[in-house]
Amino acid sequence: MSTVDLNPGSVGDDLKESATRPSRLVARIWAQKQGKVGVILTAFIVILALAGPLLAPLVTGYSPTEFADRPFQTTGIFGTDNLGRSVASRFLAGGLLLLAYSVLATALGLVVGCVIGMVAGYAGGKTDSIIMRLNDVVLAFPQLVLALLAIVVLGPQGWVLVTVIGLTHAPRVARVARAATLGVTSEDYIRAAEMYAMPRARILSREIFPNITGPLCVEAGLRLTYSIGAIASLSFLGLGMQPPTADWGLMINENRIALSIQPWGVILPVIAIAILTIGTNLLADAIARATASTNVETS
Amino acid sequence: MTSSTMSGTATATDTALWMEDLRVVTHDGTEILHGVSLTLFRGEILGLVGESGSGKTTAGLACLGHYRAGLAYGSGSITLCSREGEDVQLLELPEERMRRLRGSRVAYIPQDPALSLNPAIRVGEQIREVLDIHGYGSSDKERSARVAQVLEEVGLPSTPAYQRRWPHQLSGGQQQRIGIAMAFAMTPDVLILDEPTTGLDVSTQSHVLDTIRMMTQQHDVASLYITHDLAVVAELADRVAVMLRGELVEEGPVGQLLAAPEHPYTRRLLEAVPDLAGKKVLTATNELPTVSRTPGLPAETAEEPNRSPLLTVRDLRKSYGSTEVLKGVEFTLEPGQSAMVLGESGSGKTTLSRCVAGLVDDYQGVVALRGKELANSTRQRTGDQRQDVQYIFQSPFSSLNPRRTIGQSLTVPLEMSQKLPPRERRGVVEEALDSVRLSRSFYDRRPGDLSGGERQRAAIARALVNAPSILVCDEITSALDVSVQASIIALLNHLRAERGLALLFVTHNITLARHIADQIVVLNQGVIVDAGPVDEVLEHPTHDYTRQLLSNVPTL
């Protein structure tokens, strides 16, 4: 009928190229509309937060803690705050710490949660039950309440903030990591690694971990969003960043009494936090969608 | 019946479905089906044969006006001539009318009955659902009567108690018959069967095939039976169509096509089918020498006194909960010997092979290597013992880590045995790749880039890098096409001759016996019912179960 290669089962030396090679993860994220929006929004705030502290004195002429005028005046670009400092300057300088703390807290939560979840998922049985029930106990406390408790006891230092937010993330990450691990441990390549008596730690790090990065990426994005929210809330409550540090959460608290006459001191940080959380959330969703298709091997 | 629109077919009145020059493309424009033309006649079964990726399922689903995600209609037409006498252009129908045709005029029986039945709906209700959706009859009573009737037709009890069962309370064969009942509930014109017996044992398979044949003839339905198993087609189909890479290469009556295939691909496919008589030489790739089927190491070594066999299994018992899977299994394996462990699903054959490999750690009984008892779990066995017994997994799609290269996966056994310095490992792995006929460039590829057969070769190579003396193969060809299976069998025979490997070949496929094994052990529900040299067991089976297995084997 036609000339076709009659060697479908041949084992020749010529390598078969996969016809449709999956595009790279970054390309797949960028290809989605919400991925694009997420990347742009997140990048905008990150650049603002990183470059802000350097730019603040240059743009506004005042350092974040310098007095510019009387409180709640309209001098300068965005007026002055409750103590008469430049809102613009404080806004530019106020994002860096928030961002750094939330990234650190997320990283800590991911590492701890991932280890707990993978061990529980892989070990199974009693170990699994004990770890996960303890997890549930921690989960029963609202995240902010635990954070408040720790800060009241240990004082509002940076490391306390990062540690306490990070550790309250851990049980939530652990649940995701455990679920993903369970899906992988039933695969034969884990059985094969066990057959060759590969040390358990290496099975976790080499065989299991690379196969659960998809769900973990998504969880990381989500946890970053929560970290930003939690740290900003704590600062608003007066238990996060301490005055006179310039910080978005703190700024909202300081300036809310004059919302009607000088709104910029509240509106600017609110918008920035909103953009950042929306951006990271969209990005996390896009990563989820991008990894979902290629994460699992189709046979 | 108005048949004036039909042309070119003499028996137009009998035509039920008429596919002409169908082309299906992917979304980026690559053509998957290159103009397939098929005609289905009433009361006849057309077997559509091809290997995985040949487009047979795509063609079958097109008859339902359905394309899997990523595929789209290219060109061509499908005409359905329904019982009412009107001809319908299937592919031009609006979606809503197409939906009404599916299940009522064109029915589909999918591959895995366990997945295709809704586990949360009782079986009677699932059949009822089809009738309800398509508005069968005029009253509830009529529909209930039809459910009972169709259940009886497929050979299942029609009692209300049976109808109230959940899918998980039925066996695989019964589940598939429920699927058949659902498909026949509306007495369709055309039935598409997509490998409906692939997951079933031979005896269950033969029951299901009987049901399909009977229902097709009784109800004058045109069936399209999609499969990769030529032996099943030989038993069931009236005509056969062979597909290769999206093209129909040959079509004809079953007897003629199987006896005198014209297309070289059909011949190649037929050659690769294992036969019980073992007369064929399974060297589909024509590159491996045939192995004489006398054992690698002849009897003289076995006569030495006090020499213990390579592998001894004594009184092996294992239960999962209160279910005993292995009830005192005993056999021995001599060096260079190949033993087939034959059993249907649930016979405990996988558990047995995993006990030998040390993957199940709470069995009772003795597994001894050269007279030395092995610890239950691989972790407690010595490095040498671990190296000597190597296990190959059933599914090549799950036994290699998708995130690691073939080289990395194949180095693991060497890395764990710590016998070679890291620099020399790559060389050993590349030699192993050579011996399974894979190019050395596979070292840096990931499993996702490989076909099923290539992956299974890589998995075999992983078992070879440690130079074992026993290879435990657990159903390693059941996930593969016949031609790939033939080449894997040829490869194993070659390795056996070359390295004096002993083989424990676990399978449900009795037709492979003479191709791979000298000894055979028949396992039924955790008990060995028959054992001995292959020829003896196949010719003079001592147990009813073995006889029954032999009688149910579909042959060409």
Interface residues (C-beta under 8 A of the other chain):
Chain A: M1 S2 V4 L6 N7 P8 G9 S10 V11 D13 D14 L15 K16 E17 S18 A19 T20 E187 D188 Y189 R191 A192 A193 E194 M195 Y196 A197 M198 R206 E207 P210 N211 E297 S299
Chain B: D28 T30 E51 L244 R245 E247 L248 V249 E250 H263 P264 Y265 R268 A272 A284 T285 E287 A357 G358 L359 T378 R379 R381 R386 Y391 F393 Q394 S395 F397 S398 S399 L400 N401 P402 R403 R404 S409 V412 P413 M416 R437 L438 S439 S441 F442 R445 P447 G448 D449 L450 S451 G452 G453 E454 R457 R462 D481 S483 V484 A486 S487
